[in-house]
Amino acid sequence: MWAALPRWAYTDLDIGGVIIQEGEMVLLGLAHANVDPHLVGDHQGFDVTREANRHLTFGHGKHFCAGAPLARLELDVLFARVVQRFPGLTLAVPLNELEPRDNLLTGGLNALPVTW
């Protein structure tokens, strides 16, 4: 299953030679939103050492998530505390055994088995 958000063009657009007429619906495919090599480099997975990039995780423009600053703060605190509390935290299965959750708009994993 591929998640997509419907949006309607407010004006005629030419995007890479494709003409989108005012009022036409465009489906924004989320599966590829944050994997453009120009944005994330060669490594498309989660990388805590990655420098800031122009991802679309919290939306864009008038659809930008109002809770994004709180979510970022929560993640900063979470990662700092998890590393402090469980310094030996490691993945309990090989990386290729992780199963992506493809039935929800938010994605994620079906499970994340870890040991510490």
Backbone hydrogen bonds, N-H to C=O, Kabsch-Sander energy under -0.5 kcal/mol:
donor,donor_aa,acceptor,acceptor_aa,energy
5,L,28,L,-2.0
7,R,26,V,-2.3
9,A,24,E,-2.4
13,L,20,I,-3.1
15,I,13,L,-0.5
15,I,18,V,-2.7
16,G,14,D,-0.7
18,V,15,I,-1.6
19,I,17,G,-0.6
20,I,13,L,-2.9
20,I,18,V,-0.5
21,Q,19,I,-0.5
23,G,9,A,-3.1
24,E,21,Q,-2.3
26,V,7,R,-3.7
28,L,5,L,-2.9
28,L,26,V,-0.6
29,G,27,L,-0.8
30,L,3,A,-2.0
30,L,28,L,-0.6
31,A,3,A,-0.7
32,H,29,G,-0.7
33,A,30,L,-1.0
35,V,32,H,-1.2
39,L,36,D,-2.1
40,V,36,D,-2.4
41,G,37,P,-1.7
44,Q,42,D,-0.7
50,R,47,D,-1.6
55,H,53,N,-1.3
59,G,56,L,-2.1
63,H,60,H,-1.9
64,F,61,G,-1.9
65,C,58,F,-3.0
68,A,65,C,-1.4
71,A,67,G,-2.6
72,R,68,A,-2.6
73,L,69,P,-2.1
74,E,70,L,-2.8
75,L,71,A,-2.3
76,D,72,R,-2.4
77,V,73,L,-2.4
78,L,74,E,-2.8
79,F,75,L,-2.8
80,A,76,D,-1.9
81,R,77,V,-2.5
82,V,78,L,-2.8
83,V,79,F,-2.0
84,Q,80,A,-1.8
85,R,81,R,-3.0
86,F,82,V,-2.6
89,L,86,F,-2.0
90,T,115,T,-2.7
92,A,113,P,-2.7
93,V,113,P,-0.5
97,E,94,P,-2.3
98,L,95,L,-1.6
101,R,108,G,-2.7
102,D,100,P,-0.8
107,G,104,L,-1.3
110,N,99,E,-2.8
115,T,90,T,-2.5
